[in-house]
Amino acid sequence: MSAEAKSRQRLRDIMLRRYLRLGESHTMHEVMGFLTDKHFEENGLPFLVVIAEDGTFAGILEPKAILSSVAGGPVDSESPSDDGFAEIVARNLHLTVGQIMNRDIPRLSPDAFLEDAFLCLAENQTEVAAITEDDRVIGLVTARLLFEIASTLTVGSLTGGVIPPSSS
Amino acid sequence: MDFSLQSLTGAFGKAGKASVHYAGSDLRHDALAGLTVAVMGVPQAMAYALIAGLPPVYGLYTSIATCIVAAISGSSNHLVTGPTNALCMVILSLTAHLPEKYGVSLIEIVFLLTLMTGLIQMAFGFLKMGGIVRYVSNSVVVGFTAGAGILIAINQLKNVLGVNLEAHAERFYEVLIGTIQMVPEANWRAVALGVGTIAVVVILKRINPKIPGALIGVITAAGLSAMLGWHNDALGAGQVEIVRDIQPITGQLNEFHIPELVLHPNYELTRELGAGALALALLGLIEAASIARAVASQSGQRLNFTREFIGQGAGNVIGSFFSCFAGSGSFTRTAVCYQSGGRTRMAAVFSAIWTALTVILLAKFANYIPKASLAGLLIIIAWSMIEKERLKLTWRSGANSRLVLGGTLASTLILPLEYAIFVGVFLSIVLLLRVTGSTDLTQLVQSPDSGFEEVPFNRAAASEVVTINMEGDLYFAAVEDLDYELVRCLTPKTRVVVLRMKRLRAVGSTAMAILKHYYELLKDRDIYLVVCGIEEELKKVMTGTGLRQQVGEQNIFYADNKLFQSTELALARAWSIVEMERRRETPAEAKPKAVPALPAADSIMTRKCIRFGNQHQLREAVWLMSEMYRRKVTYSARPLFLQDTEGRLAGQLETLSILKEMASHIRMEELGRPATDEELGNRLAASFSRRISEIANADMPVCSESNMLINLLQSAEQIQAGVMPVCDPERRILGVIDEGQLIAALGNALNIHLNLDEGEGEDIKEVES
């Protein structure tokens, strides 16, 4: 490998490997029950990667979709009662992940370069792209991850204080 | 330093070149100016020799040989070199007691002293030490000159009275007391001639300053004395001493004469004269440089002080072989030369030629000048040396100037004169170090309009973040107790100290040790240290001493060309630390135990939220967000909320918008291959100068603290970047609510929990591929 090639990072090197895996058949009740764990309150929600039954990548369940599907039913008045609202939510909790997830997630190869990821997220106006290999998800590239890489790559242009992420 | 023959040949070469190009039209002007200088200077030169305790003829010799050499080899077009009152006073102080001690004639000691003085001056010139005169302040010169004036006047009183002091009195008060005691024995003829000369000079000067009062005064006195026969030995004690009685002027010009002490060195005497020669050399150079500079400021000539130093030194070295004593630039003769129309250095040469003619042609008459008359002339000169206006000005220029002035003046009167100069210089340098040897501390307080107000140290209101502005020098003398001084501004409320170190100079290892100790003191109090305005030089010192690593790179902000940029970033960092600490310190039981059935925004939101001015550039925002992300382990890309100058929400800067902006400079087709990381970094940074207000989203849903969960969920559909700001009625951000918090709030409110026994959610898991 040439020195020039070495100075180019591939997505395999930087991708986010940790995420929450769930199936299309899981209900909103299950998902919300899982997400109310204190662990997520403290650390924020992870990306919810939906895996099809055959193990291939199916899509991403976005928090916004959870909220809109669970609470976004037909509410008649501007100040609905607590009971009425609870009824709507209870009804929606039976919705499945497959019904509301976003299947239109861009995919990238683990051998793609950083600039591919930057352009991909910018063009698709999405916060996440899946890194897939043989149609199976092996990682994610997220807006936050790319932002951190961008700040590291431009460290010379920043006014001090920016430290490259630790290797850990 | 350049010590070479080249500089010597250069110095003299330029003089030679100047003479080659001497224009005929300048001749008349220079000759006339020279004549005027000589008319005024001849009696002055004879009188100055008296100050040095030497026969008047040596004053004339110094006005000839030293003047010619210094004029040709120096730099100034108008400086007239020769005997000066201050130098003569120092010569007297240095040499008067030596003939008795060493059994060598006074004049030979003076020649040796002159040679040594010239050599030192030339050495200063060749070593290009022209800048040394900067260390002699105006206060020193004014104080010394005034002191020398007092000494001259006191020393000449006895000559005006026509009496001789029995024992050699060294101290000025001894001379004064001795003279007063001799008043009853005063020679009334001498008094009449001395006072008469003073009267003539003063009156003529009042009538017309251009009239050569000194010349007329001494000629009148000489004429009267000769006519009345006051110089006759027959008068006994009533006889008036004239120049002839001291040493007759024979009408001979300077002859080449190798000083006896050069042919037969006396090393002990030479060593004893060493310090005095140095003082004399310094004083001579200061006089010459300051006078030449004063005239050059009017003539517009650009001076070369190195050459001037060499010229002064050469004048004295060569002069010592032609019966001259140490000379320097004379203010009065130089001023007369310039005002009389002198155009080139040849005017000074002409003044020497006219003086030489005086010696040759008028020696006979000059011998009749009464000593008392010359003494009267010197008392007038001494009075003019006490420059009342400059003394007043210096006195009013502050305590330091007063101290140097008073110290130099007092030491001139009390100590041997050569030490007075050193005392003055020493005082100047000590006070200079005292002024520079301090670090100015103030505190910065951020004002509502995002600017900074500077308040006196330890006067700012108590705050979690204390910002200290350090300016001045940080070398060893300046930092004593600085660490404890810096601690003074801490209050129980202080959580972070921001040290702004932008204008620090001369940072040394002692300062670093002190700052390290300060860091330890803060650490003991659980207070964080953030530093900003770090220049390259300071960065190196901090790195070398390990302070940089100790403080932590995340707490160091480097100086930029934009005023207060690094300070703003440091403050943002400081406040984020405060927020972090607050969050950590909040006891678990203080958190709401039970979320109400349908909670309101105030019980859901996080009050921790970094706000940023909307006038910043993208590069600053990128830095701040990267710091924000580094501190918070989340997966989502939280936006940065922007506020206007009044603290109102002005928009939010979303990560995706930033990435889109940065990615717009990626041009894959340009290279024909994927960019290297470095190339990519450069392109991503291309839009760093953009204002964030141009990229930010100003149209975002905003909720209030009282909004209920139902309303929040309705607004959630419009949420971009997963976070919704909670504001007060004036749109000031109180906190934020993200989607995760809404999901948790909803789940808790409706008691949605997994029934694990029934296998609910068993396949949902966090994985790491």
Interface residues (C-beta under 8 A of the other chain):
Chain A: E4 S7 R8 Q9 L16 R17 R18 Y19 L20 R21 L22 G23 H26 H29 E30 V31 M32 G33 F34 L35 T36 F40 E41 N43 G44 L45 P46 F47 P63 K64 I66 L67 S68 V70 A71 G72 V75 S79 P80 D82 F85 A86 V89 A90 L93 F113 L114 E115 D116 F118 L119 L121 A122 Q125 T126 E127 V137 I138 G139 T142 A143 R144 L146 F147 E148 A150 S151 T152 L153 T154 V155 G156 S157 L158 T159 G160 G161 V162 I163 P165
Chain B: I534 E553 Q554 N555 I556 F557 Y558 D560 Q565 S566 L569 R573 A597 L598 R619 E620 V622 W623 M625 S626 E627 Y629 R630 K632 V633 T634 Y635 S636 A637 T655 L656 I658 L659 K660 M662 A663 S664 I666 M668 P674 A675 T676 D677 E678 L680 G681 L684 A685 F688 I710 L713 Q714 A716 E717 I719 G722 D738 E739 G740 Q741 L742 I743 A744 L746 G747 N748 L750 I752 H753 L754 N755 E760 G761 D763 I764 K765 E766 V767 E768 S769
